Amino acid sequence: MILTENALPIVGKRLSETPLELLRLKKIATLDYYDGPLTSLFEDPETHDLYIYKWCDVGENHHRWLIFRTTFGRFMRFKQLQQSFLDFIYDASDQEYFLADLRVDDDDTVHFDYCYRATADQLPDDYLPGAEADFSYLTLLEESEKRLNGFLEKCRLIN
């Protein structure tokens, strides 16, 4: 297994450029928090696609995130405890996953230092939740819960 400078395993195909859709995402809410965000919901303001960022690992200079696209319906099944977190990940909209090594500057600017495209079978088990984990396992802070509920209500009116 090849390691990056941060001793994080490389999986998938390294991309020469970060996909544009990942650069334009806007954060909706932090879904899980412990000393920092662990799982967050993002939206592409142009396509209104939803993306999940799930924290996986940390190195000397980066945090590794699993990023995947989902739909409103899939997210609601997960939120309503009709699907485990693991099944929610494997049910990604296009079965395409990104593993990104991100660095944040003092001014909160996020930099994609490395980005990889992977398939479900390439995702390391250590990066995935246990089979029993579902939405109820997440620690949703009150402020994020309000933002999430407002966003979901807006989506329900549109859908």
N, C-alpha and C positions, 0 to 999 in steps of 0.2 A: 504494500500500500504506500502510495506517495503522500508525503506530508507537506503542508505549506510552511512558511517561516514560523507560523504560530503552532505548529505541531497538530493541526487539525487535518483529519483525513480528507483527501480530495475524492469526490465522487462525481460521476457524470462528466460532461464535456465542458471544459473551460471556454467561456465566451470571450471573444476579443473586445466586445462592447456590451455594456449593460443594456438589456432591452428597454426601449423607450417607455413602454407601459409601466415599468417599475420605477422609472424616474419621475413620472408625473402623478403617482398615487398620493392621495390625501388621507390622512389618518382619521378614522371615524371614532374609534374607542379602543382603549386597552382592555382586553378581555380577561387577562390574568396578570397579576402583579405580585412580585416579591423582590424587594430591593431593586426594582426596575421592571419594565414591561417584559413579559414572557410570551404573551400571545396578544396580537392586535389585529383589528379589522380595518382594512383600507378600502377606498373606492377610487376607481379611475374616473376622474371628472368628465372625460370625453366619452367613454363607452358605458359608464355606470357599472362596469364589472366590479365584483368584490374580490378582494385578495386577503388572505390570511398570512400574517408573519408569525412564525413560531420560533422562539429562541431555541438554539440547539447546543451551542458550545461557545467557549471563549478561548482566545489565544492571547498572546502578549499585546497585540495592537488591535485586534478585531473581535467582533462578536459574530458568530455564524448564525444565520437565520434560514429556516425553511420557508419558502414563499410559494403559495399556490393560489390559483384562481378558483372561485366558487360562484354559486348563484344565490340569489335571495332565498329561493325554495330550499336549497340544500342547507344553507346556513340556518334557516328556521327549523328544519328537522333536527339539526344538531342542537340548537338552543332549546328546543322543546323536548329534549332527552329521548328522541326517537332514533338516535344514531350515536354510537360511541365516537370519541375524538379520533381514534384510529380509523374507523370506517369513514368518517368525515374527510380525513386526509386522503384516503385511498379513493374517495368519490370525487376527487378534484375534477373540475369542469372539462379540462382537456387532457387529463392524465399527464400533465407536464409540470414539473417541479423545478424551482430554482433554489440553489443553495448559494447564499451571498454572504461574503465577509464584509461586514460594515464597520465603519469607524465614524465616530461623532466628534466634531470639533468643539471647542469651548463655546462657540456661538450656536451650537445645536445643528450645524450643517452636517448632513449625513453624506458619507462618501462610500460608494460601492468600490472597494478595492479589488475584489475578485467576485466573479459571478459564474456559476456553473449551471447547466441544464441537465436534469436527471430524470429518470423514469422511476416509477414506484419501486421496482425491484432493486434499484441502486441505492435507495435510502437506507442508511445504517440504522439498525435497530435502536441504537442509543439515541437517535434523533427523534424517535417516535414515542408517543404515549403508550402506556400499558393498555391492554384490551378492556379493562374495567373503567378507564377514565372517560368521562363524558362532560357536558357543559357544567354540571353541578360541581365538578372538581376545580373549576377555575375560580380565582379570587377576583371578582369584579368590584372595583372601588365605586363608591356612591356616585362620584362625578362622572365616571365612565359609563355607569349604568344609565344615568340620565341622558347622556349623549347618545348611547346606543338605542335606548327606547325611543327617543325623538327621531333618530334616523330610521328605525324600523317602521315607525308609524307613517313617516313620509313615504317609505317604500310600499307599504300596504295600500296607501291611497293611489299610488301610481299603478301598481300591479292589480 
